[in-house]
Amino acid sequence: MKRFLAGALAGATTLTLAVGCAEQIEQLEPKLEIKKAAAALSATGKAGFTLKVGGSVDDLIAFAKKESGTEPGAFTDEDADTLRKLYNSSFTLAWDKMGDGVTDDRASVSAVIDGVTGTELRIVDQVAYVKAPVADLATKFGVSKSDLDAVRKEMGPAIKGVDTLFDGGWISISVTDVKKFSEGTTGVAPSTDPAQNEKLAAEVKASAESLFESADVVRDSKDKTHLVVTTTTVKAYEQAKRLMQAMEKIGGQSASGVLDEALGSEMEKPPADKPIVFDLWIDKGEFRAFEINMLQFADGSTGRAALRVELASGVEISAPEGAKKIDLTEFFSTLGAGAGDLGTPKAGGAGDAKEWAEMIGRQAMLSAVVEGDQPALHLKQAATDMALPGMTVKVVRSGVAQVTMGKDVACVTVPSSATGEPKVVAHAC
């Protein structure tokens, strides 16, 4: 731009330089629009978006069939039906930062599940409100009325207020109680440090801006609100790796641990460099939608199965009237006790810790079979996935975890390979 201005001041070369820089000027304008829209989105502190699948479900089914192979049962009609249900579903998230700090923040999550509306979670003033069309969802997924009535009959007398949920009404649960259970069972509590959260948000924004800055942005000649952005897998990899390193620096290993565990060695070296194309819609200075065709990452695919995000501003989130309060301690206690009827150990009885320790060990081994590696690598995640309120699981060393439930303690040691059996003893490790 400085070179352009210097040339413009020369007078005689103004027209030549303008023509020569026409492509760069055309490129700069949509990028500036993206920056302004991003600034507008972050400035409000109140927004929302809907996540859905776009494009052609038939294209996605065709790709899934091809990837599954030709062996009988590799891809079934049931699999195709699941993908069609996915196309008939959506999730909407909204937030309102309200004042300074996080204690007065509000949020909501609602879902359309295979065409069934009404499932929603709201968080207002540190209280979580939940409702769901339980009967409609049960019918949609093949649960008979008699089975649903049996569950309701069993849970109703034990958990005061749960009938309200079965009737499609609102129930409420203290967010503080949720945090206590999360910290007590997994050893990790959600971050409530505003400074840390703001630092993480700033790093995400910095990575996004850097990615856009190096991308090619072109406006659709037929739709002025539509911008086509092209970057590359290598550039996306560089920003993803930078973001993970920043997350670990700000919040410690736990802040980036989930991504690191999910991606594993994939982040150790950059992928083959290929273009990545995604679409943005900006209208009157505000983001309206993002969309990316996931099939572009499949070699040889010419179809379109897109992940689409539609944004909305000024979303109001309020506490619903008449919500029935549920005691979380009582809820999980009953849930754990009822699990015994499903073939899992009951909470609160003799030998609980030993039985759960064995289940955690077997879960780690199952993950090792799927991934083709060692059970010890999956023990921490298995412990997190299977922990219940009132249970503490601690990985004391590689391949060894201790399970504590009240005064009951057990220790599980997984074998070095997925072909052995977990060893469980009814005492501390």
Backbone hydrogen bonds, N-H to C=O, Kabsch-Sander energy under -0.5 kcal/mol:
donor,donor_aa,acceptor,acceptor_aa,energy
5,L,1,M,-2.4
6,A,2,K,-2.5
7,G,3,R,-2.2
8,A,4,F,-2.1
9,L,5,L,-2.0
10,A,6,A,-0.8
10,A,7,G,-0.6
11,G,8,A,-1.5
12,A,10,A,-2.6
14,T,11,G,-1.1
17,L,13,T,-2.6
18,A,14,T,-2.3
19,V,15,L,-2.2
20,G,16,T,-2.3
21,C,17,L,-2.2
22,A,19,V,-1.0
25,I,21,C,-2.6
26,E,22,A,-2.5
27,Q,23,E,-1.8
28,L,24,Q,-2.3
29,E,25,I,-1.8
31,K,27,Q,-1.0
32,L,28,L,-2.4
33,E,29,E,-1.7
34,I,30,P,-2.0
35,K,31,K,-2.3
36,K,32,L,-2.4
37,A,33,E,-2.3
38,A,34,I,-2.4
39,A,35,K,-2.4
40,A,36,K,-2.3
41,L,37,A,-2.1
42,S,38,A,-2.2
43,A,39,A,-1.6
44,T,40,A,-1.0
45,G,41,L,-0.7
47,A,95,W,-1.8
48,G,312,A,-2.1
49,F,93,L,-3.1
50,T,310,E,-2.9
51,L,91,F,-3.9
52,K,50,T,-0.5
52,K,308,R,-2.6
53,V,89,S,-0.5
54,G,306,A,-3.7
56,S,304,R,-3.2
57,V,55,G,-0.5
60,L,56,S,-1.6
61,I,57,V,-2.4
62,A,58,D,-2.4
63,F,59,D,-2.1
64,A,60,L,-2.6
65,K,61,I,-2.5
66,K,62,A,-2.0
67,E,63,F,-2.5
68,S,64,A,-1.7
69,G,65,K,-0.8
69,G,66,K,-0.6
74,A,71,E,-2.1
80,A,76,T,-1.9
81,D,77,D,-2.3
82,T,78,E,-2.0
83,L,79,D,-1.8
84,R,80,A,-1.9
85,K,81,D,-2.0
86,L,82,T,-1.8
87,Y,83,L,-1.7
88,N,84,R,-0.7
88,N,85,K,-0.6
89,S,86,L,-1.5
90,S,112,V,-2.0
91,F,51,L,-2.3
92,T,110,S,-3.1
93,L,49,F,-3.0
94,A,108,S,-2.3
95,W,47,A,-2.7
96,D,106,R,-2.5
97,K,45,G,-3.4
105,D,102,V,-1.3
106,R,96,D,-2.5
107,A,123,I,-1.8
108,S,94,A,-2.3
109,V,121,L,-3.0
110,S,92,T,-2.7
111,A,119,T,-2.5
112,V,90,S,-2.9
113,I,111,A,-0.5
113,I,116,V,-2.5
114,D,85,K,-0.5
114,D,112,V,-0.7
115,G,88,N,-1.7
116,V,113,I,-2.0
117,T,115,G,-0.6
119,T,111,A,-1.0
120,E,118,G,-0.5
120,E,131,K,-2.6
121,L,109,V,-3.1
122,R,129,Y,-2.6
123,I,107,A,-3.1
124,V,122,R,-0.5
124,V,127,V,-2.5
127,V,124,V,-1.0
128,A,173,I,-3.5
129,Y,122,R,-3.5
130,V,171,I,-2.6
131,K,120,E,-2.1
134,V,132,A,-2.2
134,V,165,L,-0.6
137,L,133,P,-2.6
138,A,134,V,-2.5
139,T,135,A,-2.2
140,K,136,D,-2.3
141,F,137,L,-2.0
142,G,139,T,-1.4
143,V,138,A,-3.2
144,S,142,G,-0.5
148,L,144,S,-2.2
149,D,145,K,-2.7
150,A,146,S,-1.8
151,V,147,D,-2.0
152,R,148,L,-2.4
153,K,149,D,-2.5
154,E,150,A,-1.8
155,M,151,V,-2.5
156,G,152,R,-2.9
159,I,155,M,-2.3
160,K,158,A,-0.6
162,V,159,I,-1.9
164,T,161,G,-1.3
165,L,161,G,-0.6
165,L,162,V,-0.5
166,F,162,V,-1.8
167,D,163,D,-1.7
168,G,165,L,-1.7
169,G,164,T,-3.0
171,I,130,V,-2.5
172,S,324,K,-2.5
173,I,128,A,-2.8
175,V,126,Q,-2.3
176,T,126,Q,-0.7
178,V,174,S,-1.6
179,K,175,V,-2.4
180,K,176,T,-2.1
181,F,177,D,-2.3
182,S,178,V,-2.3
183,E,179,K,-2.6
184,G,180,K,-2.4
185,T,181,F,-1.9
186,T,182,S,-2.0
187,G,183,E,-1.0
188,V,182,S,-0.8
197,N,193,D,-2.5
198,E,194,P,-2.5
199,K,195,A,-2.0
200,L,196,Q,-2.4
201,A,197,N,-2.4
202,A,198,E,-2.2
203,E,199,K,-2.0
204,V,200,L,-2.1
205,K,201,A,-2.3
206,A,202,A,-2.3
207,S,203,E,-2.3
208,A,204,V,-2.2
209,E,205,K,-2.7
210,S,206,A,-2.3
211,L,207,S,-2.3
212,F,208,A,-2.4
213,E,209,E,-2.6
214,S,210,S,-1.4
215,A,212,F,-1.0
216,D,230,T,-2.8
217,V,215,A,-0.6
218,V,228,V,-2.4
220,D,226,H,-2.8
223,D,220,D,-0.7
226,H,223,D,-1.8
227,L,225,T,-0.5
227,L,280,L,-3.1
228,V,218,V,-3.3
229,V,227,L,-0.6
229,V,278,F,-3.0
230,T,216,D,-2.9
231,T,276,I,-2.6
233,T,274,K,-2.5
236,A,232,T,-2.2
237,Y,233,T,-2.4
238,E,234,V,-2.4
239,Q,235,K,-2.0
240,A,236,A,-2.3
241,K,237,Y,-2.6
242,R,238,E,-2.1
243,L,239,Q,-2.4
244,M,240,A,-2.2
245,Q,241,K,-2.1
246,A,242,R,-2.1
247,M,243,L,-2.6
248,E,244,M,-2.1
249,K,245,Q,-1.9
250,I,246,A,-2.2
251,G,247,M,-2.8
252,G,248,E,-1.6
255,A,252,G,-1.2
256,S,252,G,-0.7
256,S,253,Q,-0.6
257,G,253,Q,-1.4
258,V,254,S,-0.5
260,D,256,S,-2.7
261,E,257,G,-2.8
262,A,258,V,-2.2
263,L,259,L,-2.6
264,G,260,D,-2.5
266,E,263,L,-2.3
267,M,264,G,-1.4
268,E,265,S,-1.7
269,K,265,S,-0.5
274,K,272,A,-0.6
276,I,231,T,-2.6
278,F,229,V,-2.5
279,D,291,E,-3.2
280,L,227,L,-2.8
281,W,289,A,-2.3
282,I,225,T,-2.6
283,D,286,E,-2.5
286,E,283,D,-1.4
288,R,281,W,-3.5
289,A,281,W,-1.3
290,F,309,V,-2.6
291,E,279,D,-2.1
292,I,307,L,-2.0
293,N,277,V,-0.6
294,M,292,I,-0.8
294,M,305,A,-1.9
296,Q,293,N,-1.3
297,F,294,M,-1.4
298,A,295,L,-1.4
299,D,297,F,-0.6
301,S,298,A,-1.9
306,A,54,G,-1.1
307,L,292,I,-2.6
308,R,52,K,-3.0
308,R,306,A,-0.6
309,V,290,F,-2.9
310,E,50,T,-2.6
311,L,288,R,-2.2
312,A,48,G,-3.0
314,G,46,K,-1.2
323,A,320,P,-0.7
324,K,170,W,-2.3
325,K,323,A,-0.5
326,I,172,S,-2.9
328,L,326,I,-0.7
331,F,327,D,-2.3
332,F,328,L,-2.5
333,S,329,T,-1.8
334,T,330,E,-2.1
335,L,331,F,-2.2
336,G,332,F,-2.8
337,A,333,S,-1.9
338,G,334,T,-2.4
339,A,335,L,-1.0
340,G,337,A,-1.0
341,D,338,G,-1.3
342,L,339,A,-1.8
343,G,340,G,-1.4
344,T,339,A,-1.8
349,G,346,K,-0.7
352,D,349,G,-1.4
355,E,351,G,-2.2
356,W,352,D,-2.7
357,A,353,A,-2.4
358,E,354,K,-1.9
359,M,355,E,-1.8
360,I,356,W,-2.5
361,G,357,A,-2.2
362,R,358,E,-2.4
363,Q,359,M,-2.1
364,A,360,I,-2.0
365,M,361,G,-1.9
366,L,362,R,-2.4
367,S,363,Q,-2.1
368,A,364,A,-1.8
369,V,365,M,-2.1
370,V,366,L,-2.0
371,E,367,S,-2.5
372,G,368,A,-1.9
373,D,368,A,-1.4
377,L,374,Q,-1.2
378,H,375,P,-1.9
379,L,375,P,-0.5
379,L,376,A,-0.7
382,A,378,H,-2.3
383,A,379,L,-2.4
384,T,380,K,-1.9
385,D,381,Q,-2.7
386,M,382,A,-2.0
387,A,383,A,-1.0
391,M,388,L,-2.2
392,T,404,T,-2.7
393,V,185,T,-0.8
394,K,402,Q,-2.5
396,V,394,K,-0.9
396,V,400,V,-1.2
397,R,400,V,-1.4
400,V,397,R,-2.4
401,A,412,V,-2.4
402,Q,394,K,-3.1
403,V,410,A,-2.8
404,T,392,T,-2.7
405,M,408,D,-3.1
406,G,390,G,-0.6
408,D,405,M,-2.0
410,A,403,V,-2.3
411,C,425,V,-2.6
412,V,401,A,-2.7
413,T,423,K,-2.7
414,V,399,G,-2.4
420,G,417,S,-1.1
423,K,413,T,-2.9
424,V,422,P,-0.5
425,V,411,C,-2.2
427,H,425,V,-1.3
